[in-house]
């Protein structure tokens, strides 16, 4: 699928400047930036879901999880 969009002149100048500073052409820079933006949005959503899960009391608290790992792999607790 391909799409054509209209980018306001001010934003176009910003994108072109950033692309040039990185030695990339306009399209390459724009596509990479869109991809990174969506990756960040997905990461934020994952974090949000994790926080909501924690607030509901789902899952295992980190302290208990790490205690279980130490026991399973015979790792002594660190001394403070």
C-alpha positions as CSV (number, residue, x, y, z in Angstrom):
1,X,0.0,0.0,0.0
2,X,1.3,3.4,-0.8
3,X,-0.1,6.8,0.3
4,X,0.4,10.4,-0.5
5,X,0.1,13.0,2.2
6,X,0.4,16.8,2.3
7,X,2.9,18.1,4.8
8,X,2.7,21.7,5.8
9,X,5.7,23.8,4.6
10,X,7.0,24.5,8.1
11,X,7.1,20.8,9.0
12,X,8.6,20.0,5.6
13,X,11.4,22.4,6.3
14,X,12.0,20.8,9.7
15,X,12.1,17.3,8.3
16,X,14.4,18.3,5.4
17,X,16.8,20.0,7.8
18,X,17.0,17.0,10.1
19,X,17.3,14.6,7.1
20,X,20.2,16.7,5.7
21,X,21.9,16.8,9.1
22,X,21.9,13.0,9.1
23,X,22.9,12.6,5.5
24,X,19.6,11.0,4.6
25,X,17.1,11.9,1.9
26,X,13.7,13.3,2.9
27,X,11.7,10.1,2.3
28,X,14.2,7.8,4.0
29,X,14.3,10.0,7.1
30,X,10.6,10.4,7.2
31,X,9.9,6.7,7.0
32,X,12.5,5.9,9.7
33,X,11.0,8.6,11.9
34,X,7.5,7.2,11.5
35,X,8.7,3.7,12.3
36,X,10.5,4.9,15.4
37,X,7.5,6.8,16.5
38,X,5.2,3.8,16.3
39,X,7.8,1.7,18.1
40,X,7.8,4.2,20.9
41,X,4.0,4.3,21.0
42,X,3.9,0.5,21.2
43,X,6.4,0.5,24.1
44,X,4.5,3.1,26.0
45,X,1.3,1.1,25.6
46,X,3.1,-2.0,26.9
47,X,4.3,-0.1,29.9
48,X,0.8,1.3,30.5
49,X,-0.6,-2.2,30.3
50,X,2.0,-3.5,32.7
51,X,1.3,-0.7,35.2
52,X,-2.4,-1.3,35.0
53,X,-1.8,-5.0,35.6
54,X,0.4,-4.2,38.6
55,X,-2.3,-1.9,40.0
56,X,-4.8,-4.7,39.8
57,X,-2.5,-7.0,41.7
58,X,-1.8,-9.3,38.8
59,X,1.5,-11.1,38.4
60,X,4.3,-11.6,40.9
61,X,6.0,-8.8,42.8
62,X,9.6,-8.3,41.7
63,X,11.0,-9.1,45.2
64,X,9.2,-12.5,45.2
65,X,10.2,-13.2,41.6
66,X,13.9,-12.5,42.3
67,X,13.8,-14.5,45.5
68,X,12.4,-17.4,43.4
69,X,15.2,-17.0,40.9
70,X,17.9,-16.9,43.6
71,X,16.5,-20.1,45.1
72,X,16.2,-21.9,41.7
73,X,19.7,-21.1,40.6
74,X,21.3,-21.2,44.1
75,X,22.3,-17.6,44.0
76,X,23.2,-16.1,47.5
77,X,21.6,-12.9,48.5
78,X,23.9,-9.9,48.3
79,X,25.0,-8.4,51.5
80,X,24.2,-4.7,51.9
